[in-house]
Amino acid sequence: MILIKRIVNYTRVSLKKSLRDVMKSKNRMIAGIYSPAVFSLDYEEVEYKSIDGKKLYAWLIKNENAKKTIVLCHGRFNNRIFLLKFLRIFVETKLNEKYNILLPDLRNSGMSEVSKTALGYFFSYDIYSSLKYLKDEYGYNNFTLYGFSQGAMGASLVPTLFENELEEEKIIIEKMILDSPVSNVRKLIIKNSYIGKIRLPYFLIIAAINQFNRFIDNKLEILRLSKTLGRVDTLIIQSEKDEVTPYEMLIYEYNKLDEYSKSKTKFKAFRKGQHVRIYLQYKEEYTKEIKDFLEGEENE
């Protein structure tokens, strides 16, 4: 079915293409330096596999004094080049001195293996595998997940889908930051059920949703934030003007949380800002939200 093919199959955005796009943009950094070195940070290129065998690549910034690790998780049509701009937050606040930082190419992104994706579901495999790799290779076991769009949905799924594995591996996900998250996969599919400008008939949409559900092991019902939040202290960052992952859809999911889950979830809305571009418009306020959340000031 065309709708499902459009969701699960898309051209991998290589690092070279991202570099070309950055050079054309107004938000480019230092010309010719597109790695953590742009912030004078030492890093390693690491290679590992996801739990289903997909080959993954990442930049790892190690800090010998760090007891915690942050894993940044990009979304669809992006890769670790997109994540670079957010390193500025950690450098300016000196949080990079307290954390190890991993910037991976999730599947079908950057240098990582071409693969089908599923609006964050298979990204969760890669994110969990990143944690396991860091635990096995470096002994890191305390993590914050910082995800964007589909990467945010993938991050939010990890404590739920891999609850038993995390416990067995003694891996702790202490906090999550979700920027412009996909909040309800089923509703997002329905919202985007067009071929060109023609809305698909409802019976075809339902057939596509059922096909997609089978593709993701019949887990569609939990691909919504009202089902995944509440296990981990979480900061949600969202623009009221986001047209890709609508504010209204996110508010609906947030309001469905029980009181305990709401107590573990901070929701910060910004009046303006494009999808996953809030930081570029509200750098000072955005940075303060991240700093306060990671340092625990908002949770005490």
Secondary structure, 3 states (H helix, E strand, C coil): CHHHHHHHCCCCECHHHHHHHHHHCCCCCCCCCCCHHHHCCCCEEEEEECCCCCEEEEEEECCCCCCEEEEEECCCCCCHHHHHHHHHHHHHHCHHHCEEEEEEECCCECCCCCCCCCCCHHHHHHHHHHHHHHHHHHCCCEEEEEEECHHHHHHHHHHHHCHHHHHHHCCEEEEEEEECCCCEHHHHHHHCCEECCEECCHHHHHHHHHHHHHHCCCCHHHCEHHHHCCCCEEEEEEECCCCCCCHHHHHHHHHCCCHHHHHCEEEEEECCCCCCCHHHHCHHHHHHHHHHHHHCCCCC
